[in-house]
Amino acid sequence: MCCVSWVLLGTFLVVLAVQGAPSRCPSACQCRSDLQHIMCDDAGLRTIPRVSEEARLVSLQRNNLGSVPTAAFSDSKKLVSLHMQDSQLQEIESQAFKGLKQLAYLYLSNNRISSIKPGAFDDLTHLTYLYLDGNQISKLAKGIFSPMINLFFLQLNANKLQELRPGTFTGARDLRWLHMSGNKLSTLHPGSLDEVENLALLHLSDNKLSAYPSAAMSKLRVLEELRLGGNAMRTVPDNAFQSFGRYLEKLHLDSMGLEKLSDGAFNGVRGVRFLQLDNNNLKSLPKNLKLQNVTNMVLNNNPWDCTCVLAPLRRWMDSNQIRSDAVCASPASQRGKQIRDSTSVLRRCRSKPKSKIKTERRH
């Protein structure tokens, strides 16, 4: 009788072990490399399946999952890459990714996520790449990314964000690439980017910004690429890029309705190589824009004033053998001509000779 009891107990423990760590490929999925790669794309799933504890990559794309519940992947603590794009997700519950301390890549693009509960990203201390683009996120809770001490890349394009507040990026000090184009951002509050001062790339195109967010940008130090195109700003103020000017290489200011770049807008900018200014209302370039390091400028669809104010630009075009499509709007004699072909730009624009100092001889 004692032996039978031990046999029954052993059988029960084996069943528990099998239930706790699935050793078979989930139905409707395809598995490779001894259950390390589990592919469940287009499988008609309505719930997240339990997968092997050996899984390194799980793909659940194009299903109808609805939400990511608490501890949805608690059996898969070795996961490195998780793909859940186009799966009709609407909500990420608190501690949804509990236990996934080795996860480096998380793809949640093109869903309908409108709610991310506090603590949803707990345990994601190793996460490096996070894709949340193409959702319906209108607000980011303070500290929502705080567990992500190794986050390098954050994709938030095409959501419904309206503002950024201080504390949003607390903890994500290693973030280098931040994409927030195609939202409804009208306000970047002072301090909202302080925690990510080491950003190298910031995309804010096609939002609702009506003024350059100087206070929010003032702590950025090493920004190399900035995109602001598609925001309705009439001017760019003095010292706009000064805090990161020595590192700035690519600047996109297209389709903004810009009427003027302040004469001091490029203070501190030393090495910009690409400058996009097309589809604005600009007549001239600021005096302190250093053109010697610029290799490419997009200038078309602006009402350029082809007088001496554009002489530095014309010299830059000649020295770099660049033929831009940008045309003159004034004066009347040059209207419709390409800047490069406008003879008035350099004629009469030579440096004025220094006045001779007259000395009187004393007798």
Secondary structure, DSSP 8 states (H G I E B T S, - for coil): -HHHHHHHHHHHHHHHHHHHS--S--TT-EEETTTTEEE-TTS--SS-----TT-SEEE--S----EE-TTTTTT-TT--EEE-TTS---EE-TTTTTT-TT--EEE--SS---EE-TTTTTT-TT--EEE--SS------TTTTTT-TT--EEE--SS---EE-TTTTTT-TT--EEE-TTS---EE-TTTTGGGTT-SEEE--SS---S--HHHHTT--S--EEE-TTS--SEE-TTTTGGGTTT--EEE--SS---EE-TTTTTT-----EEE--SS---S--TT---TT--EEE--SS-EE-SGGGHHHHHHHHHHT-----BEEESGGGTTSBGGG-TTTTTT-S-------------
